[in-house]
């Protein structure tokens, strides 16, 4: 193997490691928020509410809904990448696996610790996943697609979508609390910090890119 090919191989290996490590960590960090009982991320409020109503696990609901959202990319003319498809398949499985071994946090100190750890690790997972540059998650792609099709700002589209999923999820029985608020105000700054920490430099010229790109002005959401 030539020196350049070896460098390209290491570069791709690092990106893949970040992609799947980030997705698995995202599922595990979301499970911490579930066990804290102090509030979930906006999309997981909806996932939990649907899980309560259907009897399915949160991970299965997350996967099914992610696939359904991905179908909405077709009229929006969005192109999924490896990271998009992996997002649908990995995060829900990682969440269910973590929930199966992680008991509910007991007592306010432990619940608070689980909430804080979940939010911080979620920010790290976001940085890992997006910095790998294998394409946006299905929900981020939906928001950026709506931005392009409607002309509305990403901020406005994201806010409208997330308010809708939180209200719907809460009505279905999802958990909204201080964790939901803290997540909303902290995930952006945390993600930006970890994006810099886990940034991957461009590959040498001639490298093979499986799928590149990241959510434009959007933060990964489940």
C-alpha positions as CSV (number, residue, x, y, z in Angstrom):
1,X,0.0,0.0,0.0
2,X,1.4,3.4,-1.0
3,X,1.9,6.1,1.6
4,X,-0.9,8.2,0.2
5,X,-3.3,5.2,0.2
6,X,-2.4,4.4,3.8
7,X,-3.1,8.0,4.8
8,X,-6.4,7.9,3.1
9,X,-7.3,4.6,4.7
10,X,-6.5,6.0,8.2
11,X,-8.5,9.1,7.4
12,X,-11.6,7.1,6.4
13,X,-11.2,4.8,9.4
14,X,-11.2,7.7,11.7
15,X,-14.3,9.2,10.1
16,X,-16.1,5.9,10.3
17,X,-15.1,5.4,14.0
18,X,-16.3,8.9,14.8
19,X,-19.6,8.3,12.9
20,X,-20.5,5.0,14.6
21,X,-19.0,6.0,18.0
22,X,-21.0,9.2,17.9
23,X,-24.2,7.6,17.0
24,X,-23.8,4.9,19.7
25,X,-23.0,7.6,22.3
26,X,-26.0,9.6,21.2
27,X,-28.3,6.7,21.9
28,X,-26.6,6.0,25.3
29,X,-26.7,9.7,26.3
30,X,-30.4,9.9,25.4
31,X,-31.0,6.8,27.6
32,X,-29.4,8.7,30.5
33,X,-31.9,11.5,30.0
34,X,-34.7,9.0,30.0
35,X,-33.5,7.5,33.3
36,X,-33.1,10.9,34.9
37,X,-36.8,11.5,34.6
38,X,-36.2,15.2,34.4
39,X,-37.0,15.9,30.8
40,X,-36.0,14.7,27.3
41,X,-34.7,16.2,24.1
42,X,-37.5,17.5,21.9
43,X,-37.7,14.6,19.5
44,X,-37.4,12.0,22.3
45,X,-40.4,13.6,24.1
46,X,-42.3,12.5,21.0
47,X,-40.6,9.1,20.8
48,X,-41.4,8.4,24.5
49,X,-45.0,9.5,24.0
50,X,-45.5,7.2,21.0
51,X,-43.7,4.4,22.9
52,X,-46.2,4.8,25.8
53,X,-49.1,4.6,23.4
54,X,-48.0,1.8,21.2
55,X,-46.1,-0.5,23.6
56,X,-43.0,-0.4,21.4
57,X,-39.6,0.4,22.9
58,X,-38.3,4.0,22.5
59,X,-35.5,2.7,20.3
60,X,-37.9,1.0,17.9
61,X,-40.1,4.1,17.7
62,X,-37.1,6.3,17.1
63,X,-36.0,4.0,14.2
64,X,-39.4,3.7,12.6
65,X,-40.1,7.5,12.9
66,X,-36.6,8.2,11.5
67,X,-37.3,6.1,8.5
68,X,-40.6,7.8,8.0
69,X,-39.0,11.2,8.2
70,X,-36.4,10.1,5.7
71,X,-39.2,9.4,3.2
72,X,-40.1,13.1,3.5
73,X,-36.7,13.8,1.9
74,X,-38.0,12.6,-1.4
75,X,-40.3,15.6,-2.2
76,X,-37.7,17.9,-0.7
77,X,-35.0,16.5,-3.0
78,X,-32.6,15.8,-0.2
79,X,-29.9,13.2,-0.7
80,X,-29.1,10.9,2.2
81,X,-25.5,9.9,3.1
82,X,-24.1,7.0,4.9
83,X,-24.5,8.9,8.2
84,X,-28.2,9.5,7.4
85,X,-29.0,5.8,7.0
86,X,-26.7,4.8,9.9
87,X,-28.5,7.4,12.1
88,X,-31.8,5.6,11.6
89,X,-30.3,2.2,12.3
90,X,-27.8,2.8,15.1
91,X,-29.2,5.3,17.6
92,X,-32.4,3.5,18.4
93,X,-30.5,0.2,18.9
94,X,-28.0,1.9,21.2
95,X,-30.7,3.6,23.2
96,X,-32.6,0.4,23.8
97,X,-29.4,-1.5,24.7
98,X,-28.5,1.2,27.3
99,X,-32.0,1.3,28.7
100,X,-32.0,-2.5,29.1
101,X,-29.0,-2.3,31.6
102,X,-29.4,1.2,33.1
103,X,-31.9,1.5,35.9
104,X,-33.9,4.6,36.8
105,X,-31.9,7.1,38.7
106,X,-33.1,7.3,42.4
107,X,-33.0,10.5,44.4
108,X,-32.6,14.1,43.1
109,X,-28.7,14.1,43.2
110,X,-28.4,11.0,41.0
111,X,-31.2,12.1,38.7
112,X,-29.5,15.5,38.3
113,X,-26.2,13.9,37.6
114,X,-27.8,11.6,35.0
115,X,-29.4,14.6,33.3
116,X,-26.2,16.6,33.2
117,X,-24.2,13.7,32.0
118,X,-26.8,12.9,29.3
119,X,-26.7,16.5,28.0
120,X,-22.9,16.8,27.9
121,X,-22.4,13.4,26.4
122,X,-25.1,14.2,23.8
123,X,-23.1,17.3,22.9
124,X,-20.0,15.2,22.5
125,X,-21.9,12.7,20.4
126,X,-23.2,15.5,18.2
127,X,-19.7,16.8,17.6
128,X,-18.4,13.3,16.8
129,X,-21.1,12.5,14.4
130,X,-21.3,15.8,12.5
131,X,-17.5,16.2,12.3
132,X,-17.3,12.8,10.5
133,X,-19.1,14.5,7.6
134,X,-21.1,11.5,6.3
135,X,-24.4,13.4,5.9
136,X,-27.0,14.9,8.2
137,X,-29.5,13.0,10.3
138,X,-33.0,12.5,8.9
139,X,-34.5,15.2,11.1
140,X,-31.8,17.7,10.4
141,X,-32.2,17.0,6.7
142,X,-35.9,17.6,7.0
143,X,-35.3,21.0,8.5
144,X,-32.7,22.1,6.0
145,X,-34.8,20.8,3.2
146,X,-37.8,22.8,4.4
147,X,-35.6,25.8,4.7
148,X,-34.6,25.5,1.0
149,X,-38.1,24.8,-0.2
150,X,-40.0,27.4,1.8
151,X,-37.3,30.2,2.1
152,X,-37.9,30.3,5.9
153,X,-34.8,30.4,8.1
154,X,-33.4,27.2,9.5
155,X,-33.9,28.7,13.0
156,X,-37.6,29.4,12.4
157,X,-38.2,26.0,10.8
158,X,-36.4,24.1,13.5
159,X,-38.2,26.0,16.3
160,X,-41.6,25.4,14.7
161,X,-40.8,21.7,14.2
162,X,-39.5,21.1,17.6
163,X,-42.3,23.0,19.4
164,X,-44.7,20.8,17.4
165,X,-43.0,17.5,18.4
166,X,-42.6,18.5,22.1
167,X,-46.3,19.5,22.4
168,X,-47.4,16.4,20.6
169,X,-45.1,14.2,22.6
170,X,-46.2,15.7,25.9
171,X,-49.8,15.2,25.0
172,X,-49.0,11.5,24.3
173,X,-47.2,11.1,27.7
174,X,-43.6,12.1,27.0
175,X,-41.5,13.7,29.7
176,X,-41.0,17.4,29.6
177,X,-39.0,19.1,32.4
178,X,-36.0,21.0,33.4
179,X,-33.8,18.7,31.3
180,X,-35.8,19.6,28.2
181,X,-35.1,23.3,28.8
182,X,-31.4,22.9,29.7
183,X,-30.9,20.7,26.6
184,X,-32.5,23.4,24.4
185,X,-30.2,26.2,25.6
186,X,-27.0,24.2,26.0
187,X,-26.8,21.7,23.1
188,X,-25.9,24.3,20.5
189,X,-22.8,25.7,22.4
190,X,-21.8,22.2,23.5
191,X,-22.0,20.9,19.9
192,X,-19.9,23.8,18.6
193,X,-17.2,23.1,21.2
194,X,-17.1,19.4,20.4
195,X,-17.2,20.0,16.7
196,X,-13.9,21.8,17.1
197,X,-12.5,19.1,19.3
198,X,-13.4,16.3,16.9
199,X,-12.8,18.2,13.6
200,X,-11.4,16.0,10.9
201,X,-9.0,17.6,8.4
202,X,-9.8,17.1,4.7
203,X,-8.3,13.9,3.2
204,X,-5.4,14.1,0.8
205,X,-6.3,14.8,-2.8
206,X,-7.7,11.7,-4.6
207,X,-9.4,10.2,-1.5
208,X,-12.6,8.3,-1.8
209,X,-15.5,10.0,0.0
210,X,-18.5,7.8,0.8
211,X,-20.8,10.7,1.6
212,X,-19.9,14.1,2.8
213,X,-21.7,17.1,4.2
214,X,-23.2,18.3,7.4
215,X,-26.5,19.9,8.5
216,X,-26.2,23.5,7.4
217,X,-26.8,25.7,10.5
218,X,-28.7,22.9,12.2
219,X,-27.9,20.7,15.2
220,X,-28.4,17.0,15.2
221,X,-31.8,16.1,16.6
222,X,-33.4,12.8,17.2
